[in-house]
Amino acid sequence: MRRRNVKILATLGPASNTPEMIRTLHDAGADVFRLNMSHLDHEGLKKSHALIRQVEAELGRPIGILVDLQGPKLRVGKFAAGPVTLEPGATFTLDLDPAPGDVTRVNLPHKEIYEAVSPGKSLLLDDGRISLTVKDVTAKKITTTVALGGILSDRKGVNLPDATLGLSALSDKDRADAEAALALGIDWLALSFVQRPEDVAEARKIARGRAAVMAKIEKPNALTELDAILDIADGLMVARGDLGVELPIEQVPGWQKRITRKARKAGKTVVVATQMLESMISSPMPTRAEVSDVATAVFEGADAIMLSAESAAGDYPAEAVAMMNRIAIEVEDDPNYSSIIYGQRTDPEATSADAISAAAHTVADTLDAAAIVCWTNSGSTGLRAARERPQFPIIALTPIIETARRLALVWGLHCVLTEDAHDLDDVVDRACRIAFSEGFAQRGQRIIITAGVPLGTPGATNMLRVAFVGEKGGMVG
């Protein structure tokens, strides 16, 4: 039982890829684990997946697994004599010649870039540390002027902040990685390099319902198509690192808020990621600015906040998770938290399921209920309950382990795996018993129960009950 609603997504890596450390990270506060395919082969993926499921079985709690696909990587070639220094105002050429480069030119083996750029557009190298302005383009050569100089070495990345590339978000490696991950039974598939809604549609076609699809928002093009991407995706990740390279960095905080609020309004899962406690890679304590950064995401009502290198390769993985957990608890206990969260609530859609979820929140407020208990097969009832951001605990009961794992990333949901209810009395009685046994409700307290009738029908939330918790947890009356 967590004392917070926001979830923590922790990346596994060399510093944390043992059963003992995975268990330690979970105990410290990690709810879902991220496996980054930029640093894993299929054997490593299989091993990490097995370790997480081993810990899950030991704990008896559903643990979600998110696999993050690498996406296409655009990089320059190599240099003949090591790193070169590009001076502002100098002419620098990118071409299809595979020969090692020098201070005047380097290989750029991506024809799609030649088709996408035009004079006046920018090319960013090495995470934006070097900026080039395009002067002239042919089918085999891009001539540029160095706008922001610096040292450039082999295989550094290339970003195009103001151009749309004719590339799929899924490379051949990504497709193979996705199939390997889906065959293992992972819960979320995070898609990099999203530029347009068609990219997400392609990933959903590969997933075929075997995992939820999360679109990583890391390119300016995705911002112009955000509503359409959100319609297709199951969730969004605010990938602030890459977004801050291609977008003026001062615009990133505003976009983080807009993306978070749009996802909340749509009832879709939203994760805030990248550099949240970056200094804890090598320090046992974060900076005050980092603590404020994490707090901002929690105040905004993000479903989850993510650790990357801090838990994957840092010196203090468990301390980083524990710190994030403490920050989240403190923020959610703050007197301003409720008013900020509730101030962003949106009206329910004109469906019976949305009406029931909104009513459950209102009834729980009026009766000062101990918890809201929602029975959910597909997960849609749990998502609707979380969208309301109630101040009461939400217990999501499901007979389907895949649903419980997927919902582990969703704000406020305490997921419990239980067999399907036999009848309406069982719906109410089991909800009371589980709320009691999980420590959310005491004898004599009321809980609010939502479910769909006929029982087991996905997406058919149409019933609301108020029940008293009896002695030993059973329902009263």
N, C-alpha and C positions, 0 to 999 in steps of 0.2 A: 504494500500500500504506500503510494507516494503522497507526500504532503504538498503537491503542486499539480497544476493542470498542464503547463507546457511540457512537452516531451524533449528528451535529450537524445540526439543521434550522434553516436561516437564512431569514428573511423578506426578500423583495425589495421595494424601494420606490424613491422618488426618489433616494436616496443610493447605490443599487446596481444600477439597472436598465440596465446597459450590458454588452455582451459582455466588455469588458475587466475590469469589476468582478466580474461573475459568475465569470469564470475566476480572478480573484484570490481571491475568497471560497472557491471550490472548493479551490484550492491551499493556502489557509490552514486548511482543515479541513471546510468545509461538504459534507455528503454528499447532502442533499436540500434543495430550495428550496420555500418556502411562498409562495403567491400569495393575498393577502387581498382577498376580493371586497367588503369594506367600502370599499375605496379603489380598486377597478378597475372599468372598464366592459368590455364584451366585446372591444372593439378593443385595450384595454390588456392584457387577458388573453391574447389571441392573440399580441400582440407579445412579451410576457414569455415565453410558452411557446416561441416560435420562437427567442428568444435562448438559452434554456437548452438547447434541443435542438442549437443551433449549437455551443455550447461542448461538449456531450456528444460530438458527432461529432468535434470537434477533439481531444478527450482520448482517445477510444476507450474510455470508461468509462461504464457505465450510471449516470445521475443521476435520482433520483426527483423528482417534482413533486407537491406537496400543495396542493390548492385549498381554502381555508377559506371556507365560506359564511357570510354575514353573520348570518342568522337574523332573526326578527322583532325590530324595534326599538320599544320602548315609550318614548314621550317626551311630556312636557308641551308645551303650545302656547307662544305668544309673550306678552310683556308689553308693555303700552301705553307705558310710560315707562321702559323699560330694567329692569335687575336690581332685585329687591326683597329686603329683609332680613326673614326670618321669625324672630320672637322665640319662644323657648321658652314654652310655655303658651298661645300664641295659637291662635285657630281659623283653619283654612285649608281652603278648599273646592276640590275638583277636580270639574269638571262637563263636560257635553257641549256647552256653549255655545261656539261658535268665536270669540267676541269676545276681543280681547286681555285679558290678566289684569292683576291689581294685587296689592297686599299681602294681599288677603283671598281671592283665588280665581285659578284658571287653568284653561284648557281641558285636558282629558285625553281624547283622541279614541279610546279603546280600550274598547269595550263589554265585552270579555271580563274586564277588571279589575273592573268593577262587579258582575259575576256571581260573581267568585272571592273577593272580600274580605267580611269581616264585622266587626262591632264587636270591638275588642280586637286585631285584626291590625295589622301594620306595613306601611307603604309607605316605601321608601327612594328618595330623589331625589339625582341628581348623584353617582353611584357611592358612595352611602351617607353623603355629607357632611351630608345633612339627613334626619331621621327623623320620620315622622308616624305617629300612632296613630289608627286609625279609630274614630270615635264613632258614626256613623250612615251607612247606605247606602240609596239608592234606585236606581231604574233609570237615573237621569240625573245623580245627584249623590253624591259621597262627602264627608262632613264629617269633618274630622280635627282633632286637637290636635297642635301642634308639640312633639315630644319633644326633638329635637336641632335647634337652629336654625342659620341661616346664610344666605348670599347665594344666591339662586336666579335664574337667567337663562333666556333662551329655549332651548327644545328640549332640555332636560336629560333624561337617562334616568331611567326608573322601574323599580325592582326590588321584587318581592314575595317576601320570604324565607320566609314561612310559608303560601303559598297555591299551589294548582295551577291554572294557567290553561288554559282550554279552547282553546288555540291549537296549531296544528301547528308543529313546529320548522322547517318549510319554508314560507316566504312565497312569493308569486308570483315575486318577484325571485330568490329562492333556486332555485326550480325552473328558471327560465330560465338562471340562471348555471350550475347543475349540468349542464344539457343542453349548453350552450356548451363547458364544460370537458371533459365526457366525449367530445364530438365531436372535440376536439383530441387526445385520448389521454393525459389526465393519469392519475396513478397512485393517488393517495389523495384522497378527498373527506371533508373534516372538517365535521361537522354541529354547528352551534351550537344553543343553547336546548333541549337534550335534557332532557325531563322524564320520559319513560316509554319502554319498549322499542318501543312502536308507532311512535315517532318514527324510530328507527333502521330499523325494518322498512320504513317509507315511503321512506327514502333508499336502501335496498338495492334496492327495487323500481325506482326511477329508474335506479340505477347498472347493474342487470342484468349484474353481473359485469365491467363495463368498468373499474371501479376499486374498490379496497378502501375500506371506509367506516369512518371514525374518529369515535367519539362524544366530543364535548367535554363533560367533566364540570365544569359551572360553576353548577349549580343544586342546592340541597338536595334537591329532589324526586328528582333523578337518583341521589342517594346511597341513598335508600331502595329504589330499583329497580336497584341496581348489578349484582347477579348476573344479572338478566334482560337488562339492557342488554348486559352483557359476553357473554352467550350469542349475541347476534345480531350485534354489532359485530365488525369485524376488528381494531380497536384502540381504545384510549382515550387521550384527552389530558387531563391534569390542568391545567385552565384556571384557575390560581390567582387571577388578577386578579378575574374575575367571581365566582368561588366565595368569595373573601374579602370580597366586598361583601354577599352574602346570608347568609353563614355567619359566626358569631363568628370573628374573624380568628385567634384563638389555636387554633382547631380545625383550621385548614388544614394545618399540618405533619403532624398525625396522619392526616388523610384522605389526604394525598399518599402516605404510606407504605402505607396500607391499599389504596389503588387500585393502586399499583405492584405490590404483592405479589399481589393478586388477579389482575391481568393476567398476571403472570409465571407464576403457578400454572396459569392457563388456556392458556398458550402464545400469548397475544395481545400485539400490539405496544402499548407504553405510552410516551407522550411527556410529559415534565414541561415546562411552559411558563409564561411571563409573568414579567417583571421579574427575570430571572436575572442580568443584568449591566446593570441599568437606568442606573446612573450613567455607563456608557460611551456613552450617547447624546451627552453633552457633555464627557466626560473621557476621556483616553487610558488611564486606569487604573481598575479597579473598586475597590469597597470590600472590606475583608476579610470583611465579612458576606456579600457577594455571592459571593465565592470559596467560602466555606463552604457557601453555599446550593447552588451548582453541584456541589460535592463530595458533598454529601448525596445528591443525585439519582443520581450516578454510583455511590456506595457501595451504594445500594439496588438497583442493577442495572436501572435504566430503560433502555429501548431507545434513546431519543433525548432530547436536551435542546435547547431551542428558544430562538432569539433573535428578538425581535419588532422594536420600533422601533430597537434597537441596530444592526441591520444594514439596516433598511429606510429609516430617516430620520435616523440619527445622524451625528455628525461623524467617527466612527471605525469604520466597518463592518468593514473587514478586520482591524483590531486587536481588535475584539470577538470575531470568529470565532477568530483566532489565540490569544487569551487562553483562550477556552473549550476549545480544543484542548489547550493546555498544562496546564490544570487537570485535564482528563480523563486525560491521559497520566500525570501525577504521581499521581493517585488510584489508577489501575490498577496502578502500580508500587509502591504502598504495601504493606508487609508484612501489614497487616490486611485488605486488599481481598479476597483469595482466601477467607479464612475467613468473612467476612461474606457474600459471594456464595454460597458453597457451603452455608452454614448455612441458606439459604432454599430450597434445592433441594427439589422435591417428587417423590414416587414416580411412575414412569411409569404411564400408563393401561394397561389390559390389552388392548393391541393389538400386533400384530407390528411395526408402524411405530414405536411408542413404545419397545418393547423393543429394537429394533435401534439406535435413537438413544441410548438409555441405555447399551447395551452398547458402542457406539462410544466413548462418553466413558470408560467403565471400561477398555477395551482401550488407548485412547490414554494414559491415566494409567499403566497398568502397563508399557507398552512405551516410554514417553516419546517418543511419536510427534511428528513435526514439524508435522503438520496433520491435520485431519479434512476430507475432501473428500466432499461430498454432491451427487449428481446429482438435479436437481429440475426438474420441468416446471411443476407448478401452484404450487410454492413451499412446499408442506406439509412436505416433507422438510427444507428449510432452516429452517423455523420450529421443527420438532421438535429439530433439532440446536442451535439457538440457545437453546431453552428449557432445555437442560441447562447452559448457561453454562460450557462447558469452559474450561480454562486454555490450550488450544491454539487456533491460528487455525482458522477454519472457512472453507473455500472452497466456494462454492455455484456449481455449473456448470449452466447451463441453455441450451437452444437458443431460448428465448422471451424477447425483449427486455423485454416487459411484466412478466414475472416478475422479471427481474433488477432492473428499476427499482423495483418494489414492495418487493423485499427489501432495497433500499439503505437502508431505514429501520430494519432489524432488527438487533439487537445482534449484533456479532461477525461478521456475514456479509460476506465479501469476494466479491462477485458477478462472475463471468466469463461472458461470452456465448460459446458454442461450439456447433457443430453437434451434433445428437443422435448418440449413440454407435451404431455399427453392430452390435456384438456385445459379449460380456463382456470379451474381450481388449482391445477398444477402450476400454471403460469404465475398465479399470485403467490401460492404457498412457497414455491421454490425461490421466487424473487425475494420474499421475506427472509427465508432461511439463509440465502447467500449474502444478502445485505448484512445480516447479523453475523454470520461466520467470518466475513471478510473485514469486520470491524467498522462498518459504516453506520449501522443502525443499532440501537439498543431497544430492549423491551419497552413497549408503550409508545415508541416513536412511529411516525407515519412515513411511508415511502410512496412515491408516485411511479406507476408502472405503465409502460407503453408497449404495445405489441400489435401484430397484424392477425386478423381473423379472415379467412381460415388460417390456422396455425401453420407456420413454415412457408407461407407465400412470400417470396422476395418482394420488398418494396411496398407492402400492403399495410403500412402502419395506420390503423383505424380504431384503436381501442386505448382508452385511458382509464386506469383504476387507481383509487386511493386505498391503501391497505395499512392496517396497524400491525406492527411486529409484536408477536406474542412471546411467551416464555420459550426459551431455547430457539427462538428465531422463527417459528412457524407463524402463519397469519392468524389473526383474531377474527372470529366470525366467519 
